[in-house]
Amino acid sequence: MVENKNTHLDEYLIESWKKTQDNGLMVYKEFPEFNCSTTGRKDVNMFAKFCSLQGKVLDIGCGPSIPSYLKDKNIEVGIGIDPLIEVGGDLGKLNFINAVGEFLPFRREFFDFVCFATSFDHVLDHVLVLKESVRVLKSKGIVIFWVGEKPVTRPNILNRYYENLSRATRTIERRIVKKYARPRQGTSDLRAEAQAFKIRSMQIPKGAIDQFHLKHVYYNELNDLCELLEFTKIDEKFSHSSVFVKYKKNN
Ligand SMILES: C[S@@+](CC[C@H](N)C(=O)[O-])C[C@H]1O[C@@H](n2cnc3c(N)ncnc32)[C@H](O)[C@@H]1O
């Protein structure tokens, strides 16, 4: 079981979270073509297919622009919330609101689906966000996550073997990354390098694990958290280092 250490929102964590958000915004503004949910990305299309969103949908951490997976024609009402949304908007059945997952401005049992596309490990308090998701979901409602898989840690003795093997597989890996995580067509490798350079030059906030995350929540930990909140896993799909996973609210 996972223990929630942030029973209250620690002030210094809030400051660090704000800095991770500033870093995120800077990258979004300078390199919009790398937005995780840019139309045409294969991994995003796979996620959209996995979700099969319909009815009333809430996307927590949708980013500052409309993610392509929210354009599903079966969605009756789609609401995206994100603290980086500068100007909220009403685009017919899609609405965008500046808000955080820890305090959802919606009544209980309103949504059929809640989804987190690479956003769950950006929030400040994971347990609070999940409790809020449970509150706004209808009975038997569905929550969907796109998260990372925990990187494999190996005993030292295997490292040299792995290094040799990884040299051989690096070329294949590069091809897979190019194929699946490719940004919009026409985006050059130079821009990707410029983005990587920019990220390396950014400060890692105090207590954070990198420029954008206070903590990573990997697949195993997510399963523990969801069990704790009485969700039942109903589907999952592994795709390279990502996992798409679907849970149903028990009642
Ligand atoms: C990697 S982006 C993913 C954006 C979008 N879902 C996509 O697939 O392109 C993570 C997002 O989580 C948002 N976020 C961070 N903290 C949050 C919080 N407490 N509540 C809701 N969203 C949050 C960030 O602002 C950021 O836009």
The ligand as a MOL file (V3000), in Angstrom:
LIG
                    3D

  0  0  0     0  0            999 V3000
M  V30 BEGIN CTAB
M  V30 COUNTS 27 29 0 0 0
M  V30 BEGIN ATOM
M  V30 1 C 2.9770 16.3470 -19.7340 0
M  V30 2 S 1.6790 17.5110 -19.6280 0 CHG=1
M  V30 3 C 0.3760 16.5800 -20.4090 0
M  V30 4 C -0.6140 17.4590 -21.1290 0
M  V30 5 C -1.6570 16.7370 -21.9540 0
M  V30 6 N -2.4200 15.8060 -21.1470 0
M  V30 7 C -1.0460 16.0340 -23.1340 0
M  V30 8 O -1.1710 14.7940 -23.2180 0
M  V30 9 O -0.4550 16.7020 -23.9640 0 CHG=-1
M  V30 10 C 1.2370 17.4940 -17.9010 0
M  V30 11 C 0.2000 18.5280 -17.5390 0
M  V30 12 O -0.2010 18.3460 -16.1820 0
M  V30 13 C -0.5690 19.6220 -15.6970 0
M  V30 14 N -0.6360 19.6590 -14.2020 0
M  V30 15 C 0.3750 19.8500 -13.3460 0
M  V30 16 N -0.0800 19.8770 -12.0880 0
M  V30 17 C -1.4160 19.7010 -12.1580 0
M  V30 18 C -2.4560 19.6500 -11.1710 0
M  V30 19 N -2.1910 19.7690 -9.8680 0
M  V30 20 N -3.7130 19.4630 -11.6030 0
M  V30 21 C -3.9890 19.3360 -12.9160 0
M  V30 22 N -3.0530 19.3710 -13.8840 0
M  V30 23 C -1.7750 19.5560 -13.5150 0
M  V30 24 C 0.5280 20.5130 -16.2500 0
M  V30 25 O 0.1640 21.8720 -16.2150 0
M  V30 26 C 0.7060 19.9630 -17.6520 0
M  V30 27 O -0.0380 20.6700 -18.5960 0
M  V30 END ATOM
M  V30 BEGIN BOND
M  V30 1 1 1 2
M  V30 2 1 2 3
M  V30 3 1 2 10
M  V30 4 1 3 4
M  V30 5 1 4 5
M  V30 6 1 5 6
M  V30 7 1 5 7
M  V30 8 2 7 8
M  V30 9 1 7 9
M  V30 10 1 10 11
M  V30 11 1 11 12
M  V30 12 1 11 26
M  V30 13 1 12 13
M  V30 14 1 13 14
M  V30 15 1 13 24
M  V30 16 1 14 15
M  V30 17 1 14 23
M  V30 18 2 15 16
M  V30 19 1 16 17
M  V30 20 1 17 18
M  V30 21 2 17 23
M  V30 22 1 18 19
M  V30 23 2 18 20
M  V30 24 1 20 21
M  V30 25 2 21 22
M  V30 26 1 22 23
M  V30 27 1 24 25
M  V30 28 1 24 26
M  V30 29 1 26 27
M  V30 END BOND
M  V30 END CTAB
M  END
